[in-house]
């Protein structure tokens, strides 16, 4: 069976929250009778908590779902890549295991949007960009016009959009090669999406009204992320990538604001000196 949407969840050592998220998805899919359109796919990255037992229980409850555990931890980004490569749904939604549905009806809204518009990329957005929508609505005929529009009016939106759970994309547009070239960073999913969309006449649709939000558990999200300076580097690289791919000089200029600060450089010098000191001490 080919599903309209694969909800792909990478997870690691978050058994309790994963169980809650799967419960929400199960209820939402059943409420809208979307079992033949929406499938949940989970890739457990060799968790050491009770995640394997949680998945075994959900296999009994939802036999159409694809729930698997890896033998070894391959890293967060490679686990994302594994999910995208293994999906055979028309659309892929990489959903963070630290996120949660806002409403049960949200899945139905998402299915209707995908079926009626058939976009190459559907972006879930909040009300903060409502005044930026073009007069014809929140839809762009191709990714070039989408990038150009926000490069002029709100280039920071292109950074905010990198939230993994905000993007639902047609599986066929995703460029696996480009994403693998950026697997060491934090935005391999965005490189794969826009690297693949670049020369395609695919609609980019913005869907107002978020149907998912970060889990409100203190410290849950922060444990995954590097320090701010490392994010600055990633943001700058991503803006330069978009500027080059879509020939947007405005984004190249905007990227210059994401520079590594003095404090970060000082810590790097300290760390390097400490490594040299340990190396010299080992040979005394």
C-alpha positions as a printed Julia matrix, in Angstrom:
284×3 Matrix{Float64}:
   0.0    0.0     0.0
   1.32   3.46   -0.92
   0.4    6.06    1.66
  -0.21   9.74    0.98
   1.89  10.72    4.0
   4.62   9.01    6.01
   5.0   10.62    9.44
   8.66   9.81   10.08
   9.87  10.07   13.68
  13.56   9.71   14.56
  13.96   8.93   18.25
  16.55   8.23   20.92
  16.02   7.64   24.65
  12.7    9.46   24.92
  10.41   6.52   25.62
   7.85   8.42   27.69
   7.4   11.28   25.29
   7.51   9.03   22.22
   4.69   6.94   23.71
   2.63  10.11   24.23
   3.27  11.33   20.67
   2.33   7.96   19.18
  -0.89   8.0    21.23
  -1.75  11.43   19.83
  -1.07  10.32   16.26
  -3.06   7.11   16.67
  -6.05   9.03   18.0
  -5.83  11.68   15.28
  -5.54   9.16   12.44
  -8.44   7.09   13.78
 -10.64  10.14   14.39
 -10.38  11.19   10.74
 -10.4    7.65    9.36
  -7.02   8.32    7.72
  -5.52   4.87    8.28
  -5.19   4.24    4.54
  -3.62   7.64    3.88
  -1.28   8.25    6.8
   1.35   5.88    8.17
   3.66   6.41   11.14
   7.3    5.35   10.7
   9.7    5.35   13.65
  13.45   4.79   13.61
  14.84   4.19   17.09
  18.54   5.08   17.11
  19.6    2.21   19.43
  17.94   3.63   22.55
  19.07   2.3    25.92
  15.84   3.12   27.77
  12.44   1.43   27.4
  11.9    2.66   23.81
  12.17  -0.85   22.26
   9.41  -2.11   24.59
   7.24   0.9    23.74
   7.67   0.17   20.04
   6.84  -3.5    20.53
   3.58  -2.54   22.21
   2.7   -0.16   19.38
   3.43  -2.84   16.78
   0.6   -4.86   18.3
  -1.74  -1.86   18.33
  -0.92  -0.47   14.88
   0.18  -3.29   12.52
   0.31  -0.92    9.51
   2.91   1.29   11.15
   6.62   0.71   10.49
   8.51   0.76   13.78
  12.15  -0.26   13.85
  15.21  -0.1    16.1
  18.75   0.24   14.82
  21.5   -2.04   16.1
  23.86   0.88   16.74
  23.54   4.64   17.12
  24.31   6.26   13.74
  23.82   9.85   14.89
  20.83  12.15   14.67
  21.28  13.41   11.12
  22.01   9.99    9.65
  18.88   8.68   11.35
  16.91  11.44    9.59
  18.49  10.36    6.34
  17.59   6.73    6.97
  13.92   7.65    7.41
  13.74   9.74    4.24
  15.56   7.14    2.16
  13.36   4.33    3.42
  10.04   6.1     2.97
   7.77   5.15    0.08
   4.94   7.57    0.87
   4.02  10.35   -1.52
   4.94  12.88    1.19
   7.37  12.78    4.1
   6.92  14.61    7.38
   9.98  14.43    9.63
   8.39  14.91   13.03
  10.57  15.48   16.08
  10.11  13.08   18.98
  10.2   16.15   21.24
   7.15  17.68   19.55
   3.43  17.14   20.08
   0.17  17.67   18.21
  -1.81  20.76   19.12
  -5.17  19.35   18.03
  -6.54  15.97   16.99
  -8.08  17.51   13.87
  -4.74  18.78   12.63
  -3.92  15.58   10.74
  -7.17  15.88    8.79
  -6.34  19.48    7.85
  -2.91  18.38    6.71
  -4.28  15.55    4.57
  -6.81  17.87    2.94
  -4.11  20.45    2.18
  -1.85  17.86    0.55
  -4.65  16.34   -1.52
  -6.11  19.63   -2.73
  -2.9   21.59   -3.43
  -0.38  18.77   -4.1
   2.62  21.02   -3.29
   6.26  20.1    -3.6
   6.73  21.59   -0.13
   4.15  22.38    2.54
   5.39  24.62    5.36
   3.53  24.83    8.67
   3.66  28.41    9.93
   2.27  30.4    12.83
   0.47  33.71   12.7
   3.7   35.72   12.87
   4.09  35.75    9.07
   0.45  36.36    8.17
   1.06  39.97    7.13
   3.86  38.84    4.8
   1.72  36.63    2.59
   1.43  37.81   -1.01
  -1.92  39.22   -2.1
  -2.8   35.99   -3.88
  -2.47  33.93   -0.72
   0.19  31.87    0.96
   1.21  29.93   -2.13
   4.12  30.26   -4.56
   4.24  28.65   -8.02
   7.86  27.54   -7.61
  10.6   27.51   -4.92
  12.54  30.31   -6.61
   9.7   32.79   -6.08
   9.29  31.61   -2.5
  12.98  32.18   -1.67
  13.04  35.52   -3.52
   9.9   36.74   -1.74
  11.23  36.1     1.77
  14.77  37.17    0.87
  13.3   40.63    0.32
  10.62  40.84    3.02
  11.72  38.63    5.9
  14.95  36.68    5.31
  14.95  35.46    8.9
  11.87  33.38    8.07
  14.12  31.13    6.0
  16.08  30.38    9.18
  12.98  29.88   11.36
  11.62  27.51    8.74
  14.48  25.06    9.4
  12.53  23.6    12.35
  12.35  19.97   11.28
   8.64  19.53   12.08
   7.6   22.55    9.99
   8.28  20.96    6.6
   6.28  18.32    4.72
   7.8   17.56    1.34
   7.12  15.39   -1.66
   9.48  12.46   -1.3
  10.54  12.55   -4.96
  11.91  16.11   -4.74
  14.34  15.32   -1.93
  17.97  15.21   -3.12
  19.69  12.46   -1.13
  23.14  13.31   -2.52
  23.03  16.96   -1.47
  21.71  16.1     1.98
  24.53  13.58    2.5
  27.05  16.28    1.59
  25.77  18.24    4.6
  25.2   15.33    6.98
  27.78  16.7     9.44
  25.7   19.84   10.07
  22.26  20.43   11.56
  20.12  21.13    8.48
  20.65  18.2     6.15
  16.86  18.02    5.66
  16.75  21.62    4.36
  19.67  21.08    1.98
  17.96  17.97    0.61
  14.63  19.75    0.18
  15.84  22.94   -1.5
  18.67  21.25   -3.35
  16.08  19.01   -4.96
  13.45  21.72   -5.49
  15.8   24.19   -7.17
  14.98  23.42  -10.82
  11.5   21.98  -10.36
   8.19  23.81  -11.01
   6.81  22.61   -7.68
   4.36  24.65   -5.63
   5.51  25.86   -2.22
   2.54  26.22    0.1
   2.46  27.94    3.49
  -0.22  26.5     5.76
  -1.21  29.02    8.46
  -2.11  27.65   11.87
   0.42  25.31   13.4
  -0.82  21.79   14.11
   2.3   20.8    16.04
   4.41  22.46   18.72
   7.55  21.74   20.76
   6.87  19.7    23.88
   6.62  21.85   26.99
   9.12  19.85   29.02
  12.02  21.91   30.47
  15.38  20.95   29.03
  14.02  18.35   26.62
  14.98  20.17   23.42
  18.11  21.9    24.7
  19.96  18.62   25.29
  20.22  18.11   21.52
  21.63  21.47   20.53
  25.15  22.95   20.34
  26.11  26.39   21.59
  24.87  29.53   19.87
  28.11  30.15   17.98
  27.9   26.77   16.27
  24.36  27.58   15.2
  25.6   30.88   13.77
  27.99  28.95   11.56
  25.21  26.64   10.41
  22.85  29.52    9.67
  25.51  31.33    7.66
  26.27  28.22    5.6
  22.59  27.65    4.93
  22.01  31.26    3.78
  25.02  31.05    1.49
  23.68  27.79    0.08
  20.3   29.39   -0.72
  22.0   32.49   -2.14
  24.07  30.36   -4.48
  21.32  27.94   -5.52
  18.68  30.61   -6.15
  21.0   33.49   -7.16
  19.85  35.76   -4.35
  22.58  38.29   -3.46
  20.36  39.64   -0.66
  20.79  36.37    1.2
  24.56  36.49    0.75
  24.61  39.91    2.41
  22.23  38.71    5.1
  24.48  35.72    5.82
  27.28  38.08    6.87
  25.42  38.88   10.09
  25.84  35.27   11.26
  29.52  35.47   12.16
  31.47  33.73   14.87
  31.85  35.96   17.9
  35.05  36.82   19.78
  34.08  34.7    22.78
  33.66  31.61   20.62
  37.06  32.12   18.96
  38.66  32.6    22.37
  37.22  29.3    23.63
  38.5   27.54   20.52
  42.0   28.89   21.13
  41.79  27.76   24.75
  40.67  24.27   23.75
  43.44  23.95   21.16
  46.09  25.09   23.64
  44.8   22.59   26.17
  45.08  19.78   23.61
  48.67  20.78   22.82
  49.49  20.89   26.54
  48.1   17.39   27.09
  50.02  16.11   24.07
  53.3   17.59   25.34
  52.65  16.27   28.84
  52.16  12.74   27.46
  55.68  12.8    25.98
  57.48  14.09   29.09
